[in-house]
Amino acid sequence: MMRSQVTCHTSQVKVKGLVLFLTCVLCLAAGDLFAQSISSSELINNAKLYEGKVVTFEGEAIGDVMARGEYAWLNVNDGQNAIGIWMGKELAGEVSFTGSYKSRGDWLEITGIFNRACLEHGGDLDIHAQAIRKVRLGRAVSERLNTGKRNMVFILSGVLCAVWILKRLKLK
């Protein structure tokens, strides 16, 4: 009876070891499944290294979505530089807000082929998007009136009017 308990315990240890090993392998493989974003500075400074490769780039959609037939252009800024993204119209439909004075743009993760001098687009540096994922939704920005500045305008306008009136009276 003692021998069967030891055999059973040994089998359980082997199974637990195998499960632990497989878990580690899957965790390491999962790191490759989720691509890490590359900054615009890295893409620009090492353009030859990334030429023609699939990259993942993340940033705020800025400007306008510019439709060109079945495709569209969009500029995406990661806080350092903006990169032009060429995509199909269906991908462009994912963009709800673009950054401007009136709104914060959607924060997007773009996966696509990097071109340091795209022959199709006049030698421009761009990414031909294959997939877009919205990381964070943009929003409208409401600007608040700075009452201190408004009051200063009224005061300075009053002073200017007073100086103008006094100057006119002095000329008479």
C-alpha positions in Angstrom: 0.0 0.0 0.0 2.8 2.3 0.7 4.4 1.7 -2.7 1.1 2.7 -4.6 0.9 5.9 -2.6 4.5 6.8 -3.6 3.8 5.9 -7.2 0.6 8.0 -7.2 2.5 11.0 -5.6 5.3 10.7 -8.1 2.7 10.8 -11.0 1.1 13.9 -9.5 4.4 15.7 -9.3 5.2 14.8 -12.9 1.8 16.1 -14.1 2.2 19.3 -12.0 5.7 19.8 -13.5 4.4 19.3 -17.0 1.6 21.7 -16.4 4.0 24.3 -15.0 6.4 23.8 -18.0 3.6 24.2 -20.5 2.3 27.3 -18.7 5.7 28.9 -19.0 6.0 28.0 -22.7 2.6 29.5 -23.4 3.4 32.7 -21.5 6.6 33.2 -23.4 4.8 32.5 -26.7 2.0 35.0 -25.8 4.6 37.8 -25.6 5.2 37.3 -29.4 1.5 37.2 -30.1 0.9 40.8 -28.8 3.2 43.1 -30.7 4.8 45.9 -28.9 4.4 49.4 -30.3 7.3 51.2 -31.9 7.7 54.9 -31.4 7.8 57.3 -34.3 11.3 58.4 -33.4 12.4 54.7 -33.5 10.8 54.3 -36.9 12.3 57.5 -38.4 15.8 57.0 -36.9 16.0 53.3 -38.0 13.9 53.4 -41.1 16.1 51.0 -43.0 15.8 48.4 -40.3 12.0 48.5 -40.4 11.6 48.9 -44.2 8.9 46.5 -45.6 8.3 44.9 -42.2 5.0 44.7 -40.2 5.1 47.2 -37.3 2.7 48.3 -34.6 2.5 52.0 -34.0 0.3 53.8 -31.5 -0.9 57.4 -31.3 -3.6 60.0 -31.5 -5.5 60.4 -34.7 -5.0 64.0 -35.8 -6.3 66.3 -38.6 -8.9 64.8 -40.9 -9.5 61.4 -42.4 -8.8 62.1 -46.1 -10.8 59.7 -48.3 -9.1 58.8 -51.6 -11.5 56.4 -53.5 -11.5 53.1 -51.7 -8.7 54.2 -49.3 -8.0 57.0 -46.8 -5.1 58.8 -45.3 -4.9 59.6 -41.6 -2.1 61.2 -39.6 -1.3 59.6 -36.2 0.8 61.4 -33.6 2.5 59.6 -30.7 3.5 62.8 -29.0 6.9 63.0 -30.7 6.1 62.9 -34.5 3.2 62.2 -36.8 3.2 59.4 -39.3 0.9 59.1 -42.3 -1.3 56.0 -42.3 -2.7 54.6 -45.6 -5.7 52.4 -45.0 -8.9 51.0 -46.6 -12.1 53.0 -46.1 -13.5 50.2 -43.8 -10.6 50.7 -41.4 -11.0 54.5 -41.6 -14.6 54.0 -40.4 -13.2 52.9 -37.0 -12.1 56.5 -36.3 -14.7 58.5 -34.4 -12.6 61.6 -33.3 -9.6 63.3 -34.8 -7.5 65.7 -32.7 -7.9 69.4 -33.3 -8.6 72.5 -31.2 -12.1 71.2 -30.6 -11.5 67.6 -29.8 -9.0 65.0 -28.6 -8.5 62.3 -31.2 -9.0 58.6 -30.8 -5.9 56.8 -29.5 -5.2 54.1 -32.1 -3.0 51.0 -32.4 -2.1 50.5 -36.0 -0.5 47.3 -37.4 0.8 47.5 -40.9 3.7 47.5 -43.3 6.2 50.3 -42.8 7.6 52.2 -45.8 10.5 54.6 -45.4 10.1 55.9 -49.0 6.8 54.6 -50.4 7.0 54.4 -54.2 3.2 54.3 -54.3 2.9 57.7 -52.5 5.7 59.8 -53.9 8.5 58.6 -51.6 6.8 59.5 -48.3 7.4 57.7 -45.1 4.2 55.9 -44.2 2.5 52.8 -42.8 0.0 50.8 -44.9 -2.4 49.7 -42.2 -3.6 46.1 -42.1 -5.5 46.4 -38.8 -6.6 49.2 -36.5 -7.6 48.9 -32.8 -9.1 51.8 -30.9 -7.2 51.9 -27.6 -9.0 54.9 -26.2 -12.0 56.9 -27.5 -11.5 60.5 -28.3 -13.8 63.3 -27.1 -14.9 66.8 -27.7 -13.1 69.5 -25.8 -15.0 72.4 -24.3 -13.0 75.5 -23.7 -13.8 77.6 -20.7 -13.8 81.4 -20.8 -10.9 82.8 -18.8 -12.8 85.5 -16.8 -9.6 87.2 -15.7 -8.6 87.8 -19.3 -12.1 89.0 -20.1 -12.0 91.5 -17.2 -8.6 92.7 -18.2 -9.9 93.4 -21.8 -12.7 95.5 -20.4 -10.4 97.5 -18.1 -7.8 98.1 -20.8 -10.6 99.1 -23.3 -11.9 101.6 -20.7 -8.4 103.1 -20.1 -7.9 103.3 -23.9 -11.2 105.1 -24.3 -10.4 107.5 -21.5 -7.0 108.3 -23.0 -8.6 108.9 -26.4 -11.3 111.2 -24.9 -8.7 113.2 -22.9 -6.5 113.6 -26.0 -9.5 114.8 -28.1 -10.4 117.3 -25.3 -6.8 118.6 -25.2 -6.8 119.2 -28.9 -9.8 121.6 -28.7 
